[in-house]
Amino acid sequence: MSDKLAKYRSKRDPKRTPEPIPDAPSAAPGGNAFVIQEHHARSLHWDLRLERDGVLVSWAVPKGLPADPGTNHLAVQTEDHPMEYLTFHGEIPQGEYGGGSMTVWDTGTYETEKWSEREVKVVLRGERAAGRFVLFRTRGKNWMIHRMGAPVRDPFPPVEPMLPLARVRLPKDVPAYAFEFAWGGRRLLVPIDGGRTDAAREHPWLRGLAESFGSRTAVLDGEVATLGGAEILLFYDLLYDDGRSLVREPYTARRAALEALGLAGAHWQTAPSWPGEAEAVWRAAREQGLPGVVAKRLDSPYRPGPSKSWLFIPS
């Protein structure tokens, strides 16, 4: 009988990694447990592991499970893992195979609809991962994973910014608006999916922000400005959060969701906003040499393009 864990053990030194390294499979065949681990290694990915014949058959999925049947995700098959990995989490030392932080993203049971060398069709029953999926081999270790059935999240909104209209004076109905600084920077919308963002192509430092979101999806609206000689991205709106579109929500709801994210880093932060404080914010913008302020109606949804619900008042 072949040793299904031989390859797993060959990649690990029990004196250098906290991972479980049993001498042989420790469970009888016939189980149906699964685990998905979020793995912050050299590149963020999710490890899908399905119990099969006493071991965990494993795939590394760079973007996580697909939420939409119209989009398949790459899944790279890795070595079988021991059953003890169902609950493993912690730090694998840097320099070791798979070095980085690992957490249990979801666990549960599954039903097998088909299992062959080229196709695995299962129904996952977890808290976060639920539904029918099929894995199909494309070439060598490379597989694709496809969700069957209806999407489990809203579609991403168009990545096009809402723009303020210029006005000479502050609005008269001040309590109906929130007031923010106009930073004089360059507008940037940041879509985040699978711990990655296309915005990192132009701003590589955004990779850290995207990775910190893990499997959480988002579309952030902000502005790249230079403050104190450093480039920083100031976020002031949230269009999409954790699978749900917010564009029809009022500004107050989007702003509360943005602030709940607690975004603060060396290159990004949440820009301040002051509901109902027009004169003080306008004077502060003028004193600091900023272009002006933007007044945003508290009840306004997010509509791409110029909108009278957002007003720019120069300082």
Sequence and secondary structure as in RCSB ss.txt:
>XXXX:A:sequence
MSDKLAKYRSKRDPKRTPEPIPDAPSAAPGGNAFVIQEHHARSLHWDLRLERDGVLVSWAVPKGLPADPGTNHLA
VQTEDHPMEYLTFHGEIPQGEYGGGSMTVWDTGTYETEKWSEREVKVVLRGERAAGRFVLFRTRGKNWMIHRMGA
PVRDPFPPVEPMLPLARVRLPKDVPAYAFEFAWGGRRLLVPIDGGRTDAAREHPWLRGLAESFGSRTAVLDGEVA
TLGGAEILLFYDLLYDDGRSLVREPYTARRAALEALGLAGAHWQTAPSWPGEAEAVWRAAREQGLPGVVAKRLDS
PYRPGPSKSWLFIPS
>XXXX:A:secstr
   TTHHHHHT  TTT  S   SS  S TT  EEEEEEEESSSEEEEEEEEETTEEEEEEETT S SSTT  EEE
EE   B GGGGS  EEE TTSTT EEEEEEEEEEEEEEEE SSEEEEEEEESS EEEEEEEEEETTEEEEEEESS
 SS        EEEEE SS  S GGGEEEEEE  SEEEEEEEBTTB GGGGT TTHHHHHHHTTT  EEEEEEEE
EETTEEEEEEEEEEEETTEE TTS HHHHHHHHHHT  B SSEEE   EET HHHHHHHHHHTT SEEEEEETT 
   SEEEEEEEEEE 
